[in-house]
Amino acid sequence: MSDASKILDEMNHRSREVFRLIVESYLDSGEPVGSRTLTRTLSEKVSAATVRNVMQDLEFLGLLDSPHISAGRIPSQAGLRMFVDGLLEVGDLDADDRQKLDATLGANAGDVGGMLDKVGAALSRVTHGASLVLTPKHEAEIKHIEFVSLGHDRALVVLVFSDGHVENRLFTPPPGQTPSSMREAANFLNALIEGRTLGEVRRIIQAEIAARRQEIDVLAREMVESGLAIWDGEGQDSARLIVRGRANLLEGADQEEELERIRTLFDDLERKRDIAEFLELTEDGEGVRIFIGSENKLFSLSGSSLVVSPYMNADRKIIGAVGVIGPTRLNYGRIVPIVDYTAQLVGKLISDRS
C-alpha cells in the first residue's frame, strides 16, 4: 500500500469530505477554498473553526498548500496525486465529445500522418488543451538499403520497404568514405536485413559486426556502425510527435507567474525536448496514465499535467501514444475517458489501414 493510500484510509469521513471538496472546487475554478465556503457545502453542519482545524491537519500532511496569506487552501501536488489515485470519479464519455472525435473517421487524409494530425486537432478542440500524438514507426520489412554520397560530409541513406514505402535520411558519414566503401557497407547490410523490420536490424547488425570484424573493410565497418542510429530511427523521434492546440493553454492565464509557466511549456513543446521520455510512456502497458507536475519528466519545469494513453495495432502491439497536456487543475474525470477513447479510435484507424 502506498503512503497516499494509507493516509486516505486513515482519514475520517469529515477529513475526506473536506479534502475532496477543496480539490474539486480548485479543479473547477483554480481558486483557493476557504473554510466558510466549505461550511455551506459539507454534508454535516460544523463551524468554520472546525473546518479550519481540518484544513490545517491536511496541510500538515502535505495534501494542501496556502498560496497566499488568506485562509484559502489549494491541493498540493501530493494532494492531487492522492485525489487522482483514490477519489477521482471518471465519468462516461460525453456523447457530443464522442461525436466530434468520431468525425475524424470520415476525414479523408492521404496518409497516416495526416490522419493523426486531424485526430490531434479534434482532441485539442474537445479538451481545450494541447494534444500530443506520437505517430507509429514504419514497421514493414526492409527490402533494400542504398547509400548515396552528397559530398565529403553529407550522405543519404535510402530505405526501401517491402510495402513500397521509401524513406530518405540525411546523415554525416565517417571521414574518408569512398564510393567502394559505401557499396561494401550497403552490400553487407543488404545481406542481413531482407525480411526484417527496422526494430530488428540494429541488434542483428551489432552482432554480425562483432562476429565478422575481420571480413569487412575498416571504412565500410565505420560506415555501418555510424549508421546504426539511422537504421533504428534515432534522431527521428521528435518528428513523430504532433502537437496541436498550444494556444488553448493561454486561456485563463492572467497572472505573470502563470504566463511564465506557459511560456516554458511552449518552449518545451517547440523543442520537443526529452522526447525519449514520452516514448517510454508508450511501453509501460495498457491504459491511461496521469503525470502531475514534477512527476512528468517531459515537462517537469512547467508545472503541467499530462494524461496519456498508448494505442495498438491489429496485432495488439503498442506503436504510439495520444495525450493531453494542460495545467495541473485539469478536469481529470472528463479528460481521462476522452484520451482513452481517442487511443482506441487511433488504434482502430491504424488497424483498418494495415
C-alpha positions in Angstrom: 0.0 0.0 0.0 1.4 3.4 -0.9 1.8 6.2 1.6 -1.0 8.2 -0.1 -3.4 5.2 0.1 -2.5 4.7 3.8 -3.2 8.4 4.6 -6.5 8.2 2.7 -7.6 5.1 4.5 -6.8 6.6 7.9 -8.8 9.8 7.3 -12.2 10.1 8.9 -15.3 10.9 6.9 -15.0 14.7 7.7 -11.4 15.0 6.6 -12.0 13.0 3.4 -15.0 15.2 2.5 -13.2 18.5 3.2 -10.2 17.3 1.1 -12.4 16.1 -1.7 -14.5 19.4 -1.8 -11.3 21.5 -1.8 -9.8 19.6 -4.7 -13.0 19.5 -6.8 -13.5 23.3 -6.2 -9.9 24.0 -7.2 -10.1 21.9 -10.3 -13.3 23.8 -11.3 -12.2 27.3 -10.5 -8.5 27.4 -9.9 -9.1 29.5 -6.8 -8.2 28.8 -3.1 -11.1 27.5 -1.0 -11.9 28.9 2.4 -13.5 27.4 5.5 -16.7 29.5 5.3 -17.3 28.3 1.7 -16.9 24.7 2.9 -19.3 25.0 5.7 -22.1 25.7 3.2 -21.4 22.5 1.2 -20.4 19.9 3.8 -22.9 17.2 4.4 -22.7 17.8 8.2 -23.2 21.2 9.9 -20.0 22.2 11.6 -18.4 25.6 12.4 -15.9 27.3 10.3 -13.3 26.9 13.1 -13.8 23.2 13.0 -13.2 23.2 9.2 -10.1 25.3 9.6 -8.7 22.8 12.0 -9.3 20.0 9.5 -7.7 22.1 6.8 -4.6 22.7 9.0 -4.3 19.0 9.6 -4.5 18.3 5.8 -1.8 20.9 5.2 0.4 19.3 7.8 0.1 16.0 5.9 1.3 17.8 2.8 -2.0 17.5 1.0 -2.9 21.2 0.9 -1.0 24.4 0.3 -1.6 28.0 1.3 -0.9 30.1 -1.8 -1.5 33.4 -0.1 -1.8 34.9 3.4 -5.6 34.3 3.1 -7.2 31.3 4.8 -7.9 29.6 1.5 -6.2 26.4 0.5 -5.4 24.6 -2.7 -4.3 21.0 -3.2 -0.6 20.3 -3.3 0.9 18.1 -6.0 0.8 15.2 -3.5 -2.8 16.0 -2.7 -3.7 16.0 -6.4 -2.0 12.6 -6.8 -3.8 11.2 -3.9 -7.2 12.5 -5.2 -6.5 11.1 -8.7 -5.5 7.7 -7.3 -8.1 7.3 -4.6 -11.1 9.7 -5.0 -11.3 10.6 -8.7 -14.6 9.6 -10.3 -14.2 9.1 -14.0 -17.4 9.7 -15.9 -18.6 8.3 -19.2 -17.5 9.9 -22.4 -19.9 12.6 -23.3 -22.0 11.9 -26.5 -21.1 15.3 -28.0 -17.3 14.7 -27.4 -17.6 11.2 -28.9 -19.3 12.6 -32.0 -16.6 15.2 -32.5 -13.9 12.5 -32.2 -15.7 10.1 -34.4 -15.9 12.7 -37.1 -12.2 12.1 -37.8 -13.1 8.6 -39.0 -14.6 10.3 -42.1 -11.6 12.6 -42.6 -10.0 11.9 -45.9 -6.4 12.2 -45.0 -4.0 10.7 -47.6 -1.5 9.2 -45.1 -1.3 8.1 -41.5 0.5 11.3 -40.5 -2.3 13.4 -42.0 -5.0 11.3 -40.4 -3.3 11.6 -36.9 -2.9 15.3 -37.4 -6.7 15.6 -37.7 -7.2 13.4 -34.7 -4.8 15.6 -32.7 -6.7 18.7 -33.8 -10.0 17.2 -32.8 -8.6 16.1 -29.4 -7.3 19.6 -28.7 -10.7 21.1 -29.6 -12.6 18.7 -27.4 -10.4 19.0 -24.3 -9.4 22.7 -24.7 -5.8 21.7 -24.0 -2.8 20.9 -26.1 -2.9 17.5 -27.7 0.1 15.2 -28.3 0.0 12.4 -30.8 3.0 10.1 -31.2 2.9 8.6 -34.7 4.0 5.0 -35.2 7.3 4.0 -36.6 7.2 2.3 -40.0 7.2 -1.4 -39.2 7.2 -3.0 -42.6 10.1 -5.3 -43.5 13.0 -3.7 -45.3 13.7 -4.8 -48.8 16.8 -2.7 -49.7 19.3 -0.1 -48.4 21.5 2.1 -50.5 24.0 4.9 -49.7 24.3 8.0 -51.9 27.2 10.4 -51.4 26.2 14.1 -51.5 29.6 15.5 -50.6 32.5 14.8 -48.2 30.4 15.4 -45.1 26.9 14.5 -46.3 25.3 11.3 -47.4 21.8 9.9 -48.0 20.6 6.5 -46.9 17.7 5.2 -49.0 15.4 2.7 -47.2 13.1 0.7 -49.4 10.4 -1.3 -47.6 8.5 -4.4 -48.8 5.2 -2.5 -48.9 6.7 0.0 -51.3 7.3 2.7 -48.8 10.6 4.6 -49.3 12.4 6.8 -46.8 15.4 9.0 -47.5 17.5 10.1 -44.5 20.4 12.5 -44.5 23.4 11.8 -42.2 27.1 12.6 -41.8 29.3 9.8 -42.9 32.6 9.0 -41.2 35.7 10.8 -42.7 37.4 9.2 -45.6 34.5 7.3 -47.1 34.8 6.3 -50.8 32.3 5.0 -53.3 33.6 1.5 -52.9 33.4 1.5 -49.0 29.8 2.8 -49.3 29.0 0.0 -51.7 30.6 -2.6 -49.4 28.7 -1.2 -46.4 25.4 -1.4 -48.4 26.1 -5.0 -49.6 27.0 -6.1 -46.0 23.7 -4.6 -44.8 21.5 -5.9 -47.6 22.8 -9.5 -47.0 21.4 -9.2 -43.4 18.3 -7.0 -43.5 15.9 -8.5 -46.0 12.7 -9.7 -44.4 13.4 -7.8 -41.2 12.0 -4.6 -39.7 14.0 -1.6 -38.6 13.5 -2.6 -35.0 15.2 -6.0 -35.6 18.0 -4.7 -37.8 20.0 -2.9 -35.1 20.5 -5.9 -32.9 21.5 -8.1 -35.9 24.0 -5.6 -37.3 25.8 -5.2 -34.0 26.1 -9.0 -33.5 27.3 -9.5 -37.1 29.9 -6.8 -37.0 31.3 -8.3 -33.8 31.4 -11.8 -35.3 32.8 -10.8 -38.7 35.0 -7.9 -37.8 37.9 -9.2 -39.9 35.8 -9.8 -43.0 34.7 -6.2 -43.6 36.8 -3.3 -44.6 37.5 -0.7 -41.9 35.9 2.2 -43.7 32.8 0.1 -44.6 32.6 -1.1 -40.9 32.8 2.6 -39.7 30.0 3.4 -42.2 27.8 0.7 -40.9 28.5 1.5 -37.2 27.9 5.2 -37.7 24.6 4.4 -39.4 23.2 2.3 -36.6 21.3 5.3 -35.2 19.9 6.0 -38.7 18.7 2.4 -39.2 16.8 2.4 -35.9 15.3 5.8 -36.4 17.1 7.6 -33.6 17.0 11.4 -34.0 13.8 10.9 -36.0 11.5 10.6 -32.9 10.9 14.3 -32.5 9.4 14.4 -36.0 6.9 11.7 -34.8 5.3 14.0 -32.2 2.4 16.0 -33.4 1.4 18.9 -31.1 -1.8 20.8 -31.6 -3.8 23.4 -29.6 -0.9 25.2 -27.8 -2.9 28.5 -27.8 -5.6 26.8 -25.7 -3.2 26.8 -22.8 -3.3 30.6 -22.7 -7.0 30.7 -21.8 -7.5 32.0 -18.3 -3.8 32.7 -17.8 -3.8 36.2 -16.4 -1.1 36.2 -13.7 2.6 36.7 -14.7 3.6 33.5 -12.9 1.1 31.5 -14.9 2.1 33.1 -18.2 5.8 32.3 -17.4 4.9 28.7 -16.8 3.1 28.5 -20.1 6.0 30.2 -21.9 8.2 27.5 -20.5 5.8 24.8 -21.7 5.6 26.4 -25.2 9.4 26.3 -25.3 9.4 22.6 -24.3 6.8 21.8 -26.9 8.6 23.7 -29.6 11.9 21.9 -29.0 10.1 18.6 -28.2 12.7 18.2 -25.5 13.3 14.8 -23.9 11.2 13.0 -26.4 12.6 9.7 -25.3 10.7 10.1 -22.0 7.4 10.4 -23.9 8.3 7.3 -25.9 8.9 5.3 -22.7 5.3 6.0 -21.6 4.0 4.0 -24.5 5.9 0.9 -23.5 4.6 0.6 -19.9 1.4 -1.3 -20.7 -2.2 -0.5 -21.5 -4.4 2.1 -20.0 -4.4 5.8 -19.3 -1.7 7.2 -17.2 -1.7 10.6 -15.4 1.5 12.6 -14.7 1.1 15.6 -12.4 3.6 18.4 -12.1 7.2 17.2 -11.4 6.1 13.6 -11.9 6.0 14.4 -15.6 9.7 14.2 -16.7 8.9 15.5 -20.2 7.6 18.9 -18.9 8.8 19.0 -15.3 9.7 22.7 -15.4 6.3 23.9 -16.5 4.1 22.6 -13.6 1.7 21.0 -16.0 -0.1 17.6 -16.1 -0.1 15.0 -18.8 -2.8 12.5 -19.4 -1.6 9.9 -21.9 -2.6 6.5 -23.3 -0.8 4.2 -25.7 -2.5 2.8 -28.8 -2.1 -0.5 -30.5 -2.1 -2.0 -34.0 -4.1 -5.0 -35.1 -1.5 -7.3 -33.5 -2.1 -5.7 -30.1 1.4 -4.2 -30.2 1.9 -0.7 -28.7 3.1 1.5 -31.5 2.4 5.1 -30.4 0.5 7.3 -27.9 -2.0 10.1 -27.6 -2.2 12.6 -24.7 -3.4 15.9 -23.5 -1.3 18.4 -21.6 -2.6 21.3 -19.6 -2.4 22.9 -16.1 -2.4 20.7 -13.1 -6.0 21.6 -12.4 -7.2 19.7 -15.5 -10.7 18.2 -15.2 -9.2 14.7 -14.9 -12.6 13.0 -14.6 -13.6 14.3 -18.1 -10.2 14.1 -19.8 -9.3 10.5 -18.9 -12.2 8.9 -20.8 -11.6 11.3 -23.8 -7.9 10.2 -24.0 -8.8 6.6 -23.5 -11.4 6.7 -26.3 -9.1 8.6 -28.6 -6.4 6.0 -28.2 -8.8 3.2 -29.0 -10.0 5.2 -32.1 -6.5 5.7 -33.3 -5.7 2.0 -32.9 -8.8 1.2 -35.0 -7.8 3.7 -37.7 -4.3 2.3 -37.9 -5.5 -1.3 -37.9 -8.1 -0.6 -40.7 -5.3 0.7 -42.9 -2.9 -2.2 -42.4 
